[in-house]
Amino acid sequence: MQAVSFPQIMQILALTDEMEISREEVDIPLTPESPGVVRRLPNGKLEIVVDADMPFEEWLKGLAPTLHELMDEKDEGR
C-alpha cells in the first residue's frame, strides 16, 4: 500500500465514531508505514498510522482493541 485511500479513512473514522472518539482528536497520515502504529501524540491527539505491509481489513480488525487500550490509559491519567 502506498497511500491510505479516502474509503479506508472513512472506515477508520466510522470505528472511532462508534467509540465516541471525536474526529478532531484523530490524526490519520495518508502515508502508511511499516510497521503501522497507533499512539497518543504530545498534543493529546491519537495518531493512527496504517500498516503498509498488512492487508487493510486485517489491520482494521486490530485497531479497536488498540484504541480501547489507549483510551483506558488516558482515563487512568497515564
N, C-alpha and C positions, 0 to 999 in steps of 0.2 A: 504494500500500500504506500503510495507516495503522498497522498493528501486525504484528509478527512472530508468526506462529502457532506453536503447540506442534509440529505436524508439521515446520515449517520449522526450528525449533530442533533437533529430533531429527535432521534431515538434516545440519545443521552439526556437531552432536556426533558423528554417525557418521563424518564426514570427519575430524574431529580425533582420534577414537578410532583410525581407520586409520593416522593419522600418529603415533600413540603420544604424543599431547599430553594430559596429564591434564585432566580436566574441571574440576578445581579451579584450573587455570591459565587458564581461558577465561571471559570476561565477554561476554555477549550481551545488549545492551539490547533491550527489547521494542519500542522506537520506532525505526523506520528513519529514515535521514537522507538528504539529497541534497547531495552525493554520499555514498555509504557509505564506510566506512573500516575498515581493519584495521591496528591499531597496538599497540605494546607500551606499557603504562601504566607510570608511575613505580614502581608496586609490583611490576612484573615480569609481571603478567598480560597476556594477549592480549585486547584489546577488538575484537570483531567486530561492526561496525555494518552491518546490511543496507542496501543502496542502495534508497531509496524509489522511484526513477524507472526502475529496470531490472527486467525480469522476473526473478523469484527464481531460476528454473532457470538462466538465463543468468549471473546474478551468481554463483551457486554454482559454476559451472564454472571461474570465475576465482579462486576462493578458495584452492584448494590451492597454486597457484604463489606466491601472495602469502604464505601461511603458511610455505611452504618458505623463502622469502627471509628472513622474519623469524626463523625458527629458525636459519638459517645465520648471520645476524648475531649472534644470541645465542651460538652456538657459537664464533664468532670473537672474542667478548668486546667487541663494539662497543657 
